[in-house]
């Protein structure tokens, strides 16, 4: 990977606003401050709002974790975001997505999905990322399965992780020490 474009602030150089954001992240469901948020700390208020939205979308929606992680993987793969993929491939496996599904997405092959809810999430996410919209058929399939709130959450989840992928890619936030890129070029 290319070298980072932004320095990640060190714990000893944080101002009070940045420390407040770090404490909020550490006390939430993440439990630690990922490098992504260290990069965002160049604007503490932005980092705080982004982390709050991310915690809501990742941990407090009507979508099952395996479905949220499936959507996140589709977004990470669309944007070829190594950092996002690194963390969320493992989370997807923990949430119950089979290795064959994760590997197929990694290789940009159609994943062997059988459950209607997984097919709906994957199709919705891939269409939204590739086309900036989904077809009526894809929208109606998701709406039938998840209801209005679920479709709103799925759309927001896609938008949030696209924003995160752009942020990670553009600033070249590095993978953790010792981690190798997992996505083929």
N, C-alpha and C positions, 0 to 999 in steps of 0.2 A: 504494500500500500504506500501511497505517497505520504510525505510528512504532513503533520497537522498544519493548518493555516492559522489557527488561533492558539495561543498558549492557554492551557487549562490553569485557572488560578489555584495556587496552593492553599492549604488550610490556614497557613500562617499569614497569608496576605489578604484574607477576606475582611470586608468591612462588616458593620453590624447588620445591614440589610441582607447581605449575602449569607452571613451566619444564620440569620433567622430563616431564610429559605432552606438552607441545609438541615436545620433542626426540624422543619416541617416535613421535609422529605424523609428523613431518618425515622421520624415518629409515625409515619404513615405505613401503608402496606408494603412499600418497597423495602423499608428497613435500612437502606443504604443510599448514598448519593452516587448514581451512575455518572460516568464521564460526560454523557450527554448534558446533564444538568450543570456540570461544572463549566462546560462551554457556554451554556445559556446564562450563567451567572454574570457575564459581562453586562447584563441588564437584569438586575435582581427582580424587579417587578415582573418583567416578562417571564423569567424563569419560574417565579412563583405561580403565575397564572397558568402557564403551560403545564407545570407539574400537577396542579390541582385538577385541571381538565383531564389530563392523562390518567390520574388516579380514578376519577369518576368513570371514564370510558373503559378502563381496563378492569376495574374491580366492582363497579356498582351499576351495571346495566342488566337488562333482562336476558341478555345473551349468555348462554353457558360458556365457561372458560374455553372449552375446546373450539367453540365457534368463533369467539373473539380471537383466539390465537391463529385459527385458520385464516381469518380475514387479515390479520397482521402479517402472516407469512406471505399471503398474496401481494400485499402492498410492498413488503420488503423485497420480494423477488422482482416485482415490476420496476422498482427503483434501483435494483441491484445494490441494496444497502447492506454491506457486510456487517456493520455493527448491529443493526436491527435484527438481521438474520441470526447472528451469533447468539443473542440472548433469547429470541423468541422461538427458534427451532427447539431449544431445550424446554422452554415453557410449553410449547405445543405438545411435545412428547409427554410431559408431566400431566397435561390436561387430557390426555387420552387419544391424541391423533396418532395413528399407526406410522411407524417409520417409513413404510412404503409410500404413504401420502406425502410426508415431509420431503422425502428424497425426490419424488416425482416433481413436486413444486420447485425444489432446488434446481433440478435439471430442465425446468421449463417444459415438462411433459404433462399431459392431462393426469391428474391424480386419480387413483382408484377409489373414488368416493361412492358409497352406496346409500348412505342415509340422506333423506330428502333435505333435511336442514343443512347438512354440510354442502350438498350440491348447490343449494340456494345461496348460501353465504359465499362460496367460492365463485360461482357465476356472477353474482352481484358485484363482488369486489374486483374481479378481473375486468368486467365490463366497465365499471366506474373508473378504474385507473386507466384503462386503454382508450376509452371513448369519451371520457368526461361525463358520461350519462349511461343509464342502463335502458334496455329495451322495455317496452310495456310488459312483455311476457315475463322477463326476469323480475321486474318490479312486483308484478302481481303474485308471482311464486313466493317471493320473500314476504310480501304483505300477508298472504294467506297463512304462512307459517309463524310469523313473528308479530303480526299486528302493527298498527301505526307506530307505537313507541319503539318496537324492535327495529323497524325499518329506519326510523330517525336515528337510533343509536348506531346501527350498522353503517349508515352513511357518515355520521360524525366520526366513528372509529376509523373509517377509511381516510377521511380528510385529515384527522389528527396524525395518523401514522405516516401519511404522505408528507405532511409538514415536518414531522420528525426525521423522516428519511432524507428529505432535502437538506435539513439542517445538518444532519450527521455527514452526509456526502459532501456538501459544499464546504464545510469547515474541516473536513477530513479528521473527524474525531476518531482517535485510534482505538483499535481493538484492545482488550486487556492484554497485559504482558503475557507472552507465550502463546496467545491465540493466533491461529492461522486463518486467513480468509477461507470461507466455505463455499462461496458462490463462484461458479465458473465465470470467466469473462464473457 
